[in-house]
Amino acid sequence: MQSDYDLIIIGGGPAGINCAIQAQKIGLNYLILEKGVLVNSLYNFPANMTFFSTSKKLEIGDVPFISHNEKPTRQEALEYYRRVVENYNLNIRLYEEVQALIPLPSGEYKIDTSRHSYQSRFVVVATGFYDTPRLMHIPGENLPKVKHFYDDVHPYIGQKVLVIGAANSACDVALETYHKGADVTMAIRGSDIGERVKYWIRPNIINRIKEGSIKAWFDTEVLEIKPESVVLKTPEGIREIPNDFVLAMTGYKPNYALFEKLGLPISPEPDREPIHDPETLETPLDGVFVSGVINAGMNTSRLFIENTREQGTAIIGQIQRKMEMALKD
């Protein structure tokens, strides 16, 4: 099946949705391709998560985001972006994973997916990073009891839980599981709780650690995960402690395997950012753009929805200029 579009957008998160809205406003024939559910990255957030940003800063497409509190919940965000897509009647296909981007002699691109093939002059890659965890590459990491995505607290009630990490996700998970009755231990590579942890969370987790309600091993590395225990390298030596579940909140990264399939050039270590013009967001591939948090590469704490949501305007503006220049030629 071959379909011709002015623009293919890879990724159905806030960045991709905003690009589609801007494309629709100027009459482009576009299509969003999303490998999972709508706003797949947000869907993978913890069930009870609260955003650090206010609802106002998460708005796109001039659609008001009304939440019960100043900082919205994951569920409210899912409902909001669903309403945005419905409001604009956006052309989006879910559960369709992009597998290849092939330049054609015509200057267009052939986009192969798990279901079809498409053809387009312009492409926007807006795939986010939250669904690609940073693995530890240690023995036992692939055991069923190891989770890189935290879902809901219920399975961990009454269980011995090891939470790996000391950033926002790890602290949220440690506190929620502790308050619901889990026996919680934290393994932390550094010497303290992360400075960027949400201001209403950081004092809470520090106090729980100080009083001994949550056990914490600082300056500690997880060496191995076994079916009924975990092995830690601590300042006091090697320790093996009983364990039922490991919640590895070790962070996330862009989908570099997909970037390689698409032929997107990446900057060297340690940043590994998609190479792009900072103003137009166009990559060295003519007519291929990158949008959203992936532009920060491995510096995942630098870009968020609130400071990337206007990128769609810049991208569609550049596409419009290129189309006008092509007509003049």
C-alpha positions in Angstrom: 0.0 0.0 0.0 1.5 3.3 -1.1 0.1 6.6 0.2 1.4 10.1 -0.6 1.6 12.8 2.1 3.2 16.2 2.4 4.3 15.2 5.9 4.7 12.1 8.0 5.0 12.6 11.8 6.6 9.7 13.7 5.4 9.8 17.3 1.9 10.5 18.7 3.0 12.4 21.8 2.5 16.1 22.6 5.3 17.2 20.2 4.0 15.1 17.3 0.4 16.2 18.0 1.4 19.9 18.0 3.3 19.5 14.7 0.1 17.9 13.2 -2.0 20.8 14.5 0.3 23.4 12.8 0.4 21.3 9.6 -3.4 21.1 9.5 -3.6 24.9 9.9 -1.8 25.6 6.7 -3.5 22.8 4.8 -0.8 20.1 4.6 -1.7 16.5 3.9 -0.1 14.8 7.0 -0.2 11.6 8.9 0.9 10.7 12.5 2.3 7.2 13.0 2.4 6.0 16.6 3.8 2.6 17.5 1.6 2.3 20.7 -1.3 4.1 22.3 -1.9 7.8 22.0 0.7 9.7 23.9 2.4 6.4 24.6 5.2 7.8 26.7 2.7 9.5 29.1 0.7 6.3 29.3 3.8 4.6 30.6 4.0 7.1 33.5 3.1 5.7 37.0 -0.6 5.5 37.5 -0.7 8.1 40.3 2.0 10.5 39.0 1.6 14.2 39.3 3.4 16.5 36.8 5.9 19.0 37.9 4.6 21.5 35.3 1.3 23.3 35.7 -1.5 22.4 33.4 -1.2 25.8 31.7 2.4 24.9 30.6 1.2 21.6 29.1 -1.4 23.2 26.8 -1.0 22.8 23.0 -3.1 23.9 20.1 -4.9 26.7 22.0 -7.0 24.1 23.8 -7.3 25.0 27.6 -6.1 22.3 30.0 -8.3 22.4 33.1 -7.2 20.2 36.0 -8.5 19.8 39.5 -5.2 21.2 41.0 -2.5 23.4 39.6 -0.3 20.4 38.7 -2.3 17.8 36.8 -2.2 14.1 37.2 -1.2 11.5 34.5 -4.9 10.6 34.1 -5.8 14.2 33.5 -3.0 14.6 30.9 -4.1 11.5 29.0 -7.7 12.8 28.9 -6.5 16.3 27.8 -4.4 15.1 24.9 -7.2 12.8 23.8 -9.5 15.8 23.7 -6.9 17.8 21.7 -6.7 15.0 19.1 -10.5 14.8 19.0 -11.0 18.6 18.8 -8.8 18.8 15.7 -9.8 15.5 14.3 -6.2 14.7 13.7 -5.1 12.0 11.2 -3.3 9.5 13.3 -2.7 5.7 13.1 -2.0 3.9 16.4 -0.1 0.6 16.9 1.9 1.1 13.7 5.6 1.1 14.3 8.0 2.8 11.8 10.8 0.5 10.7 12.7 2.3 8.0 13.1 5.7 6.3 14.4 5.3 2.7 15.4 8.4 0.6 14.0 8.3 -3.0 15.5 9.8 -6.2 12.5 12.2 -6.3 13.7 13.8 -3.0 10.8 12.2 -1.1 11.1 9.5 1.5 9.6 6.0 1.7 8.5 5.2 5.2 8.0 1.5 5.9 6.0 0.5 9.0 4.8 -2.7 10.6 1.7 -2.5 8.5 2.2 -0.4 5.3 4.5 1.8 3.3 4.0 5.5 2.8 5.7 8.2 0.8 6.3 11.8 1.9 8.4 14.8 1.1 8.8 15.8 4.7 9.2 13.8 7.9 9.2 14.8 11.6 10.6 12.5 14.2 9.0 13.1 17.6 9.4 9.8 19.5 10.2 11.0 23.0 12.4 8.9 25.3 10.3 7.6 28.2 9.6 4.1 26.7 13.4 3.3 26.3 14.9 2.5 29.7 18.6 2.8 30.5 19.6 -0.7 31.3 22.2 -1.6 33.9 23.5 -4.7 32.0 23.9 -6.8 35.0 23.1 -10.5 35.6 19.4 -11.0 36.4 18.1 -7.8 34.9 15.8 -9.7 32.6 14.1 -11.6 35.5 10.3 -11.2 35.6 10.5 -9.5 39.0 12.6 -6.6 37.6 10.5 -3.6 36.4 11.9 -0.6 34.5 8.4 1.0 34.4 6.5 1.5 37.5 2.8 1.0 37.0 0.7 0.6 40.2 1.4 0.0 43.9 -0.9 -2.9 44.5 1.4 -5.8 43.3 4.1 -4.7 45.9 2.0 -4.7 49.0 3.8 -6.7 51.7 6.8 -7.4 49.4 10.5 -6.8 49.8 11.1 -4.1 47.2 14.5 -2.7 46.0 14.2 0.7 44.3 17.2 1.7 42.3 17.9 5.4 41.8 17.5 8.7 43.6 15.8 11.0 41.1 12.0 11.9 40.9 10.7 8.5 39.7 12.7 6.5 42.3 11.7 8.7 45.2 8.0 8.7 44.1 8.1 4.9 43.8 9.9 4.4 47.2 7.4 6.6 49.1 4.3 5.2 47.5 5.2 1.5 47.9 6.4 2.2 51.5 3.1 4.0 52.4 1.1 1.0 51.1 3.0 -1.6 53.2 6.0 -2.7 51.2 9.4 -3.3 52.8 11.4 -0.8 50.8 15.2 -0.5 50.3 16.8 2.0 48.0 20.2 1.5 46.2 21.7 4.8 45.3 24.9 5.3 43.3 25.5 8.8 44.7 25.9 10.1 48.3 22.5 11.9 48.5 19.0 12.2 47.2 19.0 14.1 43.8 18.9 17.9 44.1 16.3 18.1 41.3 13.8 15.9 43.1 10.4 17.7 43.4 10.4 20.1 46.3 7.4 18.5 48.0 9.0 15.0 47.6 12.6 15.5 48.6 12.1 16.4 52.3 9.7 13.5 52.7 12.0 10.8 51.3 15.0 12.2 53.3 13.0 12.1 56.5 11.8 8.5 55.8 15.4 7.4 55.3 16.6 9.2 58.4 14.0 7.6 60.6 14.7 4.2 59.1 11.3 3.6 57.6 12.9 3.3 54.2 16.4 1.7 54.1 18.9 3.3 51.8 22.3 2.2 50.7 24.2 5.3 49.3 27.4 5.1 47.2 26.1 1.6 46.2 26.1 -0.4 43.0 23.8 -3.3 42.2 25.9 -6.2 41.0 23.4 -9.0 40.5 19.7 -9.7 40.7 18.7 -13.2 41.8 15.3 -14.8 42.0 15.0 -14.3 45.8 17.8 -11.7 46.6 19.9 -8.9 45.2 23.7 -8.4 45.5 24.9 -4.9 46.4 28.4 -3.4 46.4 28.3 -1.0 49.3 30.8 1.1 51.2 30.7 -1.7 53.8 31.4 -4.4 51.3 29.4 -6.9 49.3 25.9 -7.4 50.7 23.2 -9.9 49.6 19.7 -9.0 50.8 16.4 -10.8 50.4 14.2 -9.4 47.7 10.9 -10.0 45.9 10.8 -7.1 43.3 13.3 -4.7 41.8 12.0 -1.4 40.6 14.8 -0.1 38.5 14.2 3.6 38.1 17.5 4.2 36.3 16.3 6.7 33.8 15.4 6.6 30.1 16.9 7.6 26.8 15.9 8.3 23.2 15.3 5.2 20.9 18.8 5.2 19.3 18.0 1.9 17.6 15.2 3.6 15.7 17.4 6.6 14.9 19.9 4.2 13.3 17.1 2.6 11.2 16.0 6.1 10.1 19.6 7.1 9.3 19.5 10.1 11.7 23.0 11.4 12.5 23.8 11.6 16.2 26.4 13.8 18.0 29.2 12.0 19.9 29.2 10.8 23.5 28.2 11.9 26.1 25.3 14.0 24.7 24.3 11.9 21.7 21.8 14.5 20.4 20.2 14.2 17.0 22.2 16.6 14.9 19.8 19.4 13.9 19.6 23.2 13.2 18.6 24.7 16.5 16.3 27.3 14.8 14.6 25.2 12.1 15.0 21.8 13.8 15.9 20.3 10.4 18.5 17.5 10.4 21.2 16.9 7.8 18.7 14.8 6.0 16.9 17.3 3.7 13.3 17.7 4.9 13.6 15.5 8.0 13.1 17.3 11.3 13.3 16.4 15.0 11.0 17.7 17.7 10.5 17.3 21.4 12.5 16.0 24.2 14.7 13.7 22.0 16.6 16.9 20.9 18.3 16.8 24.3 19.8 13.4 23.7 21.1 11.8 26.9 20.5 15.1 28.8 17.0 14.1 29.5 16.4 16.6 32.3 16.9 19.6 29.9 13.8 19.4 27.7 10.2 18.9 28.7 6.8 19.3 27.1 6.6 22.9 28.4 9.8 24.1 26.6 9.4 22.1 23.4 5.7 22.6 22.6 6.3 25.6 20.3 8.7 23.6 18.1 5.9 22.5 15.8 5.4 26.1 14.7 9.1 26.5 13.8 9.1 23.2 11.9 6.0 23.8 9.9 7.2 27.3 9.1 10.4 25.9 7.7 8.5 23.3 5.7 6.3 26.1 4.3 9.3 28.1 3.2 10.9 25.1 1.5 7.6 24.4 -0.4 7.4 28.0 -1.5 11.0 27.9 -2.7 10.3 24.7 -4.6 7.4 26.3 -6.4 9.5 29.3 -7.4 12.2 26.9 -8.9 
